[in-house]
Amino acid sequence: MPFDTINMEEITKARRKAIGESIRTISAEELKALGEKLFPGVDHPWREKFFGFITENPGATFYHATAHDGVQIIYCRDKNKGIWFLPGSGMGPMQAKGLGILKQIVEGR
C-alpha cells in the first residue's frame, strides 16, 4: 500500500476500538511467559527491552491488549509507560498520543 494512501486517523480509530475491547490486566508472571514465547533466544535484540520494562516497574499493574492488525500493547498505568510489539516484526515505546489513549481506556473501564 503506498504511503500516501494510508489514513492514520482510520488506523488509530480501529486500533483504539480493538484495544478497548481486548484490554485486560496481566500479571508479571504472564508477561514473563509472553516474553519467553516472543523472544526465546537470549540474544534477541528486543528481549532485554521487554523484560527490562517489567523489572523497571515492580509491583505495578500492567495491561495487555491486541489491536485488529496484530499489534500488541503492554501498558503500565502506574508509570504511564507502554510498549507496542508486532510479533516477529518490531517493538518500540508508546508515544504520548498512544499513552493518552491507553490512559483513557483504562480509566474508563
C-alpha positions in Angstrom: 0.0 0.0 0.0 1.5 3.3 -1.0 2.3 5.6 1.9 0.2 8.5 0.6 -2.9 6.3 0.8 -2.5 5.4 4.5 -5.1 7.1 6.6 -3.6 7.2 10.1 -6.8 8.5 11.6 -8.7 5.4 10.5 -6.0 3.1 11.7 -5.9 4.8 15.1 -9.7 4.6 15.4 -9.7 0.9 14.5 -6.8 0.1 16.9 -8.5 2.1 19.7 -11.7 0.1 19.3 -9.9 -3.2 19.3 -7.7 -2.3 22.2 -10.8 -1.1 24.2 -12.4 -4.5 23.6 -9.4 -6.7 24.4 -7.5 -4.8 27.2 -7.1 -6.7 30.4 -4.8 -6.8 33.4 -1.9 -9.1 33.1 0.4 -10.4 35.8 4.1 -10.1 35.8 4.3 -13.9 35.5 2.1 -13.9 32.5 4.2 -11.1 31.0 7.4 -13.0 31.5 5.8 -16.1 29.9 4.7 -14.0 27.0 8.3 -12.6 26.7 9.8 -16.1 26.7 7.4 -17.0 23.9 8.1 -13.9 21.8 11.8 -13.7 22.4 13.1 -17.3 23.1 16.7 -16.6 22.3 18.7 -14.7 24.9 20.4 -12.8 22.1 17.2 -11.5 20.6 17.6 -7.7 20.3 14.2 -6.8 21.9 14.3 -9.4 24.7 16.2 -7.1 27.1 13.9 -4.2 26.5 10.8 -6.3 27.0 12.0 -7.8 30.3 13.5 -4.5 31.4 10.1 -2.9 31.1 8.8 -5.4 33.5 11.6 -5.3 36.0 11.8 -1.5 36.0 8.2 -1.4 37.2 7.9 -3.8 40.1 4.5 -4.1 41.8 2.9 -2.1 39.0 -0.4 -3.0 37.3 0.2 -4.0 33.7 -2.4 -4.2 30.9 -2.3 -6.2 27.7 -4.3 -5.6 24.6 -4.2 -6.7 20.9 -5.3 -4.4 18.1 -7.2 -5.6 15.0 -3.9 -5.7 12.9 -2.0 -7.9 15.3 -0.1 -5.1 17.1 0.0 -5.9 20.8 0.3 -3.4 23.6 1.7 -3.6 27.2 0.7 -0.6 29.3 1.8 0.3 32.8 -0.7 2.8 34.2 1.3 3.4 37.4 4.2 4.9 35.3 2.1 5.9 32.3 4.5 3.9 30.1 3.9 1.4 27.4 5.4 -0.7 24.7 4.0 -2.0 21.4 5.1 -5.0 19.5 4.2 -6.9 16.4 5.3 -10.5 17.0 8.1 -11.4 14.6 8.4 -7.8 13.2 9.1 -5.0 15.6 8.8 -3.3 19.0 9.0 0.2 20.5 7.9 2.6 23.2 4.4 4.0 23.2 4.4 7.7 22.2 2.4 10.4 24.1 -0.7 10.2 21.9 -0.9 6.4 22.4 -0.3 6.7 26.1 -3.1 9.2 26.4 -5.5 6.8 24.6 -4.5 3.9 26.8 -4.9 6.0 29.9 -8.5 7.0 28.8 -9.3 3.4 28.0 -8.1 2.0 31.3 -9.7 4.8 33.4 -13.0 4.3 31.5 -13.2 0.7 32.4 
